[in-house]
């Protein structure tokens, strides 16, 4: 498709968009009585309009039934978490028995590493990407120390080559091969939070297994954003949050994937009563009998109030479908890329000091919604002016602006408005 920088072109794309009606099912922050250009779904997704209703339903049932809401609520609380298995399995490409909604992201990462990081004197290293999200780095280092190893030697970080922003596939795979005999776990983010690079999870998993290691992924920036096929790729485990592209509210319930080949095995795990076999859970036996699915990793009963917001969002994902969302994501992000490059051409023509460099991969299969832009010659003042002008984006030091048009609620006109406002701020049309 040949893109154009004009409002009519953007509106024509919106009119032809089969997902355009979903925009009206979310609340947008307002500035001067106009919706902002909200490009921060990679940090916190917008609120579905049904979220408040769903939470109020549970509050009303709590008021009406008290403890009996576990059985008699409109959506009974005891099996509440079970509803999420179907929608989440379709978001991450898994079987329903392989996914569970529980806890928060880093809690799940620690719980899964209890089971899947089992170092020995000979095989103890963890391979990850350099500049992984800090919480992952903290979790990895603390797990290594817990097992008596030194992170400076046990954690191997794969970094971009000098002068580059992205990791090369061959460098990741060669690092796994180089350290294979000493590696216990390969643990990458599905998409790097800073660059927006979508890693080849299937190839990384295959290389880890060939080396005799376990493969796990943090999908915080991938779940609900890109096409995933965790079961088919033979991934051992993964975890994700739900407040970014999954639009389920700040700090909402997270999720986990454990491949079925690991179910009902004698794996070490931290046990809790909600992971105990359902048929005799309430007999209060002293011996833990794990459910033979991913539910075994649950510790506590469902946090129903925050899960209600998660349910509101996942219902929209079910209606939209990941295939259609990914298809629109390719075009929507592609249009925004075109507009940013067009703006950069105008900056050069007008001999402006600022240059905009997209460091996210250009190939649509290697990125999701997010484009990371290095604003050469500009500091955080530019970002602050963007916010004041109605663009809600994201800043990472020292000079990276992250923008992420989410296909479930963003429009092509949003992309046009972004280009227009940013151009005005930089003094070009």
C-alpha positions in Angstrom: 0.0 0.0 0.0 1.3 3.5 -0.9 0.7 5.7 2.2 0.0 9.4 2.1 0.3 12.2 4.7 -3.1 13.8 4.6 -6.2 13.5 6.8 -8.5 12.3 4.0 -6.2 9.3 3.3 -6.2 8.4 7.0 -10.0 8.7 7.3 -10.5 6.5 4.3 -8.3 3.8 5.9 -10.4 4.2 9.1 -13.7 3.9 7.1 -12.4 0.6 5.6 -11.2 -0.8 8.9 -13.3 -3.8 10.0 -12.2 -3.2 13.6 -13.1 0.5 13.7 -16.1 0.1 16.0 -13.9 -1.2 18.9 -12.6 2.3 19.4 -15.9 3.4 20.8 -15.7 0.7 23.5 -12.8 2.4 25.3 -12.5 5.6 27.3 -9.9 8.1 26.0 -8.3 10.8 28.1 -9.4 14.2 26.9 -7.6 17.5 26.3 -9.5 20.6 25.3 -12.6 18.5 24.8 -10.8 16.3 22.2 -9.5 12.8 22.7 -5.7 12.7 23.0 -3.5 10.7 20.7 -3.0 7.8 23.0 0.0 5.8 22.0 1.0 4.2 25.3 -0.7 0.9 25.1 2.8 -0.6 25.6 2.7 0.9 29.2 -1.0 1.0 30.2 -3.9 0.2 27.9 -7.1 2.2 27.9 -10.1 1.3 30.0 -12.8 -0.8 28.3 -16.2 0.8 28.9 -17.6 -2.4 30.4 -14.8 -2.7 33.0 -16.7 -0.5 35.6 -19.9 -2.5 35.0 -18.2 -5.8 35.5 -16.4 -4.7 38.7 -19.7 -3.2 40.0 -21.4 -6.5 39.3 -19.0 -8.3 41.6 -19.3 -5.6 44.3 -23.1 -5.9 44.2 -22.9 -9.7 44.4 -20.5 -9.4 47.4 -23.0 -7.1 49.1 -25.9 -9.4 48.3 -24.3 -12.8 49.0 -21.3 -12.3 51.2 -19.3 -15.5 51.2 -22.0 -17.3 49.3 -20.9 -15.3 46.2 -18.3 -18.1 45.7 -21.2 -20.2 44.6 -24.2 -17.9 43.9 -22.7 -14.8 42.3 -23.7 -14.2 38.7 -20.2 -15.3 37.8 -19.4 -17.6 40.8 -16.1 -16.8 42.4 -14.7 -20.3 43.1 -14.3 -21.2 39.4 -13.9 -17.6 38.3 -10.3 -18.0 37.0 -11.4 -20.9 34.8 -13.1 -18.5 32.3 -9.8 -17.0 31.3 -8.2 -20.2 30.0 -10.0 -20.1 26.6 -9.4 -16.4 25.7 -5.8 -16.4 27.0 -5.0 -19.6 25.1 -6.0 -17.8 21.9 -3.9 -14.8 22.7 -0.7 -16.7 23.3 -1.2 -19.7 21.0 -1.6 -22.4 23.6 -3.9 -25.2 24.8 -6.4 -24.1 27.5 -4.8 -26.4 30.0 -1.5 -24.7 29.5 -2.5 -21.1 30.7 -3.7 -19.6 33.9 -4.5 -16.1 35.1 -2.9 -15.5 38.4 -0.7 -13.1 40.5 1.4 -10.4 38.9 4.2 -10.7 36.3 7.3 -10.8 38.4 5.6 -13.0 41.0 4.9 -15.5 38.2 8.4 -15.2 36.9 9.8 -16.2 40.3 7.3 -19.0 40.7 8.2 -20.4 37.3 11.9 -20.1 37.9 11.5 -22.2 41.1 10.3 -25.0 38.8 12.5 -24.4 35.7 15.8 -22.9 36.9 17.4 -25.9 38.5 21.1 -25.2 38.4 23.9 -27.7 39.0 27.6 -27.2 39.6 28.1 -27.8 35.9 25.0 -26.3 34.4 24.0 -23.0 36.1 24.0 -20.1 33.7 21.1 -18.0 32.5 21.2 -16.4 29.1 19.1 -13.2 28.6 19.2 -10.1 26.5 21.2 -7.1 27.7 18.9 -4.3 28.8 16.1 -6.6 29.6 13.3 -5.0 31.6 14.9 -4.2 35.0 12.4 -6.3 37.0 13.5 -9.3 35.0 17.1 -8.5 35.6 16.4 -8.2 39.4 14.5 -11.5 39.4 17.2 -13.3 37.5 20.0 -12.1 39.6 18.2 -12.8 42.9 17.4 -16.4 41.7 21.0 -16.9 40.8 22.1 -15.7 44.3 19.5 -17.8 46.0 21.1 -20.9 44.5 24.5 -19.8 45.6 26.0 -18.5 42.3 27.4 -15.1 41.4 25.4 -13.2 38.8 28.6 -11.7 37.3 29.5 -15.1 36.0 26.2 -17.0 36.0 24.2 -14.4 34.0 25.2 -14.1 30.3 23.7 -11.0 28.6 23.5 -10.9 24.8 24.1 -7.3 23.7 23.8 -5.5 20.3 27.0 -5.0 18.4 28.8 -1.8 18.8 26.9 1.0 17.1 23.7 -1.1 16.8 20.4 -1.0 18.7 19.1 -4.5 17.9 20.2 -8.0 18.6 21.2 -10.2 15.7 19.6 -13.6 15.6 23.0 -15.2 15.0 24.5 -13.6 18.0 21.7 -14.9 20.3 21.9 -18.4 18.9 25.8 -18.5 18.9 25.8 -17.4 22.5 23.5 -20.2 23.4 25.7 -22.7 21.6 28.9 -21.2 23.1 27.6 -21.6 26.7 25.4 -24.5 26.0 27.0 -27.1 28.3 26.9 -24.6 31.2 23.4 -23.2 30.6 20.4 -24.1 32.7 17.9 -21.5 31.3 17.5 -19.2 28.4 15.1 -16.4 29.4 14.3 -13.5 27.0 11.7 -10.9 26.8 9.4 -11.7 23.9 9.7 -8.1 22.7 12.4 -5.9 24.2 10.7 -3.1 26.0 13.2 -0.4 24.9 13.8 -1.2 21.2 10.5 -3.0 20.4 12.4 -5.9 18.8 10.3 -9.1 18.6 12.7 -12.0 19.0 12.5 -15.3 17.1 11.1 -17.2 20.0 10.8 -20.5 18.1 14.5 -20.4 17.1 15.6 -19.4 20.6 13.6 -22.3 22.1 15.0 -24.7 19.6 18.6 -23.6 20.3 18.0 -23.8 24.1 16.7 -27.3 23.9 19.6 -28.4 21.6 21.9 -27.1 24.3 20.1 -29.1 27.0 18.6 -26.0 28.6 15.1 -24.7 29.4 13.5 -21.9 27.3 11.2 -19.3 29.0 9.9 -15.9 28.0 8.6 -12.7 29.6 5.7 -11.7 27.2 4.8 -8.4 28.9 5.2 -6.5 25.6 4.1 -9.4 23.4 0.9 -10.8 24.8 -2.1 -9.2 22.9 0.4 -7.5 20.6 1.9 -10.0 18.2 1.1 -13.5 16.9 2.3 -16.1 19.4 2.3 -19.9 19.1 3.8 -21.0 22.4 2.6 -24.6 22.3 3.7 -25.3 18.8 7.1 -23.6 19.4 7.6 -26.0 22.3 8.3 -23.1 24.7 8.7 -24.5 28.3 7.2 -21.6 30.2 6.2 -17.9 29.8 4.5 -15.2 31.8 3.0 -11.8 31.0 1.1 -8.9 32.5 -2.4 -7.8 31.5 -2.2 -4.0 31.9 -0.4 -3.1 28.7 -1.9 -4.4 25.4 -4.4 -6.4 27.3 -6.1 -3.3 28.7 -7.0 -4.7 32.1 -6.1 -1.9 34.5 -3.0 -0.8 36.5 -1.5 -3.8 38.3 -4.1 -6.2 37.1 -3.8 -9.9 37.2 -1.1 -11.5 35.2 -0.8 -14.8 33.3 1.4 -17.8 32.9 2.0 -20.6 30.4 3.5 -24.0 31.2 3.8 -26.4 28.3 1.7 -29.6 28.8 4.8 -31.8 28.6 5.6 -30.4 32.1 2.2 -31.1 33.7 1.8 -33.7 36.3 5.5 -34.1 36.5 7.4 -34.2 39.8 8.7 -30.6 39.4 9.7 -28.5 42.3 7.1 -25.8 42.9 5.9 -23.5 45.6 2.5 -24.8 46.4 -0.8 -23.2 47.5 -4.3 -24.4 48.1 -5.7 -23.1 44.8 -3.3 -25.3 42.9 -4.6 -28.4 44.8 -6.9 -30.9 43.0 -10.3 -29.4 42.8 -12.3 -32.5 43.7 -10.9 -32.5 47.3 -9.5 -29.0 47.7 -12.1 -28.2 50.5 -11.4 -31.4 52.4 -8.4 -29.5 53.7 -5.9 -32.4 53.5 -2.3 -31.9 54.6 -0.7 -33.2 51.4 -0.5 -31.1 48.3 -2.1 -32.9 45.3 -1.4 -30.6 42.2 -4.0 -30.1 39.5 -2.6 -31.8 36.3 -2.6 -28.5 34.3 -1.1 -25.0 34.5 -3.5 -24.3 37.4 -1.1 -26.3 39.7 1.1 -23.2 39.9 -1.7 -21.1 41.5 -1.2 -20.2 45.1 -4.3 -18.4 46.1 -7.9 -18.0 45.1 -8.9 -15.6 42.3 -8.7 -11.8 42.9 -12.1 -11.4 41.5 -12.4 -7.6 41.5 -9.3 -7.0 39.3 -10.1 -10.1 37.2 -13.5 -8.5 36.4 -11.6 -5.8 34.5 -9.5 -8.4 32.8 -12.6 -10.2 31.7 -14.0 -7.0 30.2 -10.9 -6.6 28.0 -10.6 -10.2 27.0 -14.2 -10.3 25.8 -13.2 -7.6 23.3 -10.2 -9.6 22.2 -12.4 -12.6 21.7 -14.7 -10.5 19.4 -11.9 -8.9 17.5 -9.7 -12.0 17.1 -5.9 -11.9 17.3 -5.6 -12.6 13.5 -7.5 -9.4 12.6 -5.7 -7.4 15.3 -2.3 -8.5 14.1 -3.3 -7.8 10.5 -4.4 -4.2 11.4 -1.3 -3.8 13.6 1.0 -4.3 10.6 -0.8 -1.6 8.6 -1.3 0.8 11.4 2.3 0.7 12.6 3.4 0.7 9.0 1.5 3.9 8.4 3.0 5.6 11.6 6.4 4.5 10.4 5.8 6.2 7.1 4.7 9.4 8.7 7.7 9.6 11.0 10.0 9.0 8.1 8.2 11.7 6.1 8.6 14.1 9.0 12.3 13.3 9.2 12.7 14.2 5.5 11.0 17.5 6.2 13.3 18.2 9.1 16.3 17.6 6.9 15.0 19.8 4.1 14.4 22.6 6.6 17.8 22.1 8.1 16.4 21.5 11.6 18.7 20.3 14.4 16.4 17.4 15.4 16.5 14.0 13.7 14.2 11.2 14.3 15.6 7.7 14.0 13.4 4.6 14.3 15.4 1.9 16.0 12.6 -0.7 16.0 13.0 -3.4 13.3 11.5 -2.4 9.9 10.2 -5.9 9.1 6.6 -6.2 10.3 7.2 -9.8 11.5 10.0 -8.6 13.8 8.0 -5.9 15.7 4.6 -5.3 17.2 2.8 -2.0 17.7 5.7 -0.2 19.2 8.1 2.1 17.4 11.0 3.4 19.4 12.4 6.7 18.2 15.7 8.2 19.1 15.2 12.0 19.0 18.7 13.1 18.1 19.3 16.7 19.1 16.2 16.9 21.4 15.9 16.3 25.1 13.0 15.5 27.3 11.6 19.1 26.7 10.3 17.8 23.4 8.5 14.9 25.0 7.0 17.3 27.6 5.7 19.5 24.9 4.2 16.5 23.1 2.2 15.6 26.3 1.0 19.2 26.7 -0.1 19.2 23.0 -2.2 16.0 23.3 0.2 13.2 22.5 0.4 10.6 25.3 3.6 8.7 24.5 6.4 7.2 26.6 10.0 8.4 27.3 13.0 6.4 28.2 16.3 8.0 29.0 18.4 9.4 27.5 16.4 10.3 24.4 14.1 7.4 23.3 10.4 8.2 22.6 8.2 5.0 22.5 4.9 5.2 20.6 2.5 2.3 20.3 -0.7 2.5 18.3 -2.9 -0.3 19.6 -5.1 -1.7 16.8 -8.0 -2.5 19.1 -8.7 1.2 19.8 -6.3 3.4 17.8 -7.1 4.8 14.4 -5.2 5.8 11.3 -6.4 9.4 12.0 -4.5 9.1 15.4 -1.3 8.5 13.4 -2.1 11.5 11.1 -2.7 13.7 14.2 0.6 12.5 15.8 2.5 13.5 12.7 0.8 16.8 12.4 1.3 17.8 16.1 4.9 16.6 16.2 5.7 18.5 13.0 4.2 21.7 14.4 6.3 21.3 17.6 9.4 20.8 15.4 8.6 23.7 13.1 7.8 21.9 9.9 4.6 21.0 8.1 
